[in-house]
Amino acid sequence: MDTQAHWEHIYETKSPEETSWYQPHLEISIDWISAAVKGLSSSIIDVGGGESTLADDLLAAGYRNLTVLDVAGAAIKKFQERLGPAAQSVHWLKGEVTTVALPAHAYDLWHDRAVFHFLTEPQRRVAYLRQLVSALKPGGQVVMATFGPQGPEKCSGLNTKRYDAESLHYELGPEFHLVRSSVAMHQTPMGTMQQFLYCQFSLNPVQEGSTP
Ligand SMILES: C[S@@+](CC[C@H](N)C(=O)[O-])C[C@H]1O[C@@H](n2cnc3c(N)ncnc32)[C@H](O)[C@@H]1O
């Protein structure tokens, strides 16, 4: 089953509370995003947003330039139904993060909770990085949550790659500056614990005189 078919099936057959990654509110993400961006008009993309409540909470906080990207149309549809009329205030993108057309240098902040760690093939991580660098504004911020060093080796039946702050920074490359990192335990709705790594990076601004 390909990536899209896998995730469409998940969202067609499970409620949010039946998924291991469900959290009523993504508190760490919200705190870090609020601290990382300059104001409520900052452009923020949530990559692999699924049915998370991040966009709901950011809209409630007054953010007005939000994009949610997901490979699963079923997730986007359920998300839009939940938001109701407020869904019109969000930009929706359905596609695979490694290949979908993204506007160039458009986002102040890129958020990814539990997507990058599914990219176990190096060439998909390279493609993801290409998208990230091209879509982020110079000096833009990244808030990323992956499984930590003691996190699960599989999620939703898919293999995952686990990271510490150093190895995640290595994947992103020297163009990124590690701003902060933290390991956090996530209690799944099934009662099990999963170790997550949260990292914030900033994309180095283009140096004057350097070639693009
Ligand atoms: C584990 S869920 C996390 C959902 C959400 N970020 C959260 O924290 O609740 C992973 C999400 O990423 C989406 N996804 C997985 N691989 C993707 C890819 N290559 N491109 C875009 N979305 C992807 C899935 O459809 C799913 O919604």
The ligand as a Tripos MOL2 file, in Angstrom:
@<TRIPOS>MOLECULE
LIG
   27    29     1     0     0
SMALL
NO_CHARGES

@<TRIPOS>ATOM
      1 C1          1.1180   10.3310   12.9560 C.3       1 LIG1
      2 S1          0.0500   11.3950   12.1140 S.3       1 LIG1
      3 C2          0.3090   12.9480   12.9530 C.3       1 LIG1
      4 C3         -0.8220   13.9070   12.7430 C.3       1 LIG1
      5 C4         -0.6400   15.2660   13.4280 C.3       1 LIG1
      6 N1          0.5680   15.9360   12.9870 N.3       1 LIG1
      7 C5         -0.6560   15.1460   14.9190 C.2       1 LIG1
      8 O1          0.3810   15.3890   15.5570 O.co2     1 LIG1
      9 O2         -1.7140   14.8040   15.4700 O.co2     1 LIG1
     10 C6          0.9300   11.6640   10.5680 C.3       1 LIG1
     11 C7          0.1520   12.5180    9.5980 C.3       1 LIG1
     12 O3          0.9700   12.8530    8.5050 O.3       1 LIG1
     13 C8          0.3160   12.5540    7.2880 C.3       1 LIG1
     14 N2          1.3980   12.1220    6.4050 N.ar      1 LIG1
     15 C9          2.1390   11.0000    6.4920 C.ar      1 LIG1
     16 N3          3.0750   10.9700    5.5470 N.ar      1 LIG1
     17 C10         2.9090   12.1130    4.8270 C.ar      1 LIG1
     18 C11         3.5750   12.6490    3.6930 C.ar      1 LIG1
     19 N4          4.6040   12.0000    3.1190 N.pl3     1 LIG1
     20 N5          3.1530   13.8350    3.2070 N.ar      1 LIG1
     21 C12         2.1090   14.5010    3.7790 C.ar      1 LIG1
     22 N6          1.4420   14.0270    4.8530 N.ar      1 LIG1
     23 C13         1.8460   12.8490    5.3700 C.ar      1 LIG1
     24 C14        -0.6900   11.4730    7.6140 C.3       1 LIG1
     25 O4         -1.7940   11.4600    6.7470 O.3       1 LIG1
     26 C15        -1.0840   11.8580    9.0370 C.3       1 LIG1
     27 O5         -2.1290   12.7890    9.0370 O.3       1 LIG1
@<TRIPOS>BOND
     1     1     2 1
     2     2     3 1
     3     2    10 1
     4     3     4 1
     5     4     5 1
     6     5     6 1
     7     5     7 1
     8     7     8 2
     9     7     9 1
    10    10    11 1
    11    11    12 1
    12    11    26 1
    13    12    13 1
    14    13    14 1
    15    13    24 1
    16    14    15 ar
    17    14    23 ar
    18    15    16 ar
    19    16    17 ar
    20    17    18 ar
    21    17    23 ar
    22    18    19 1
    23    18    20 ar
    24    20    21 ar
    25    21    22 ar
    26    22    23 ar
    27    24    25 1
    28    24    26 1
    29    26    27 1
@<TRIPOS>SUBSTRUCTURE
     1 LIG1         1 GROUP 0 **** ****
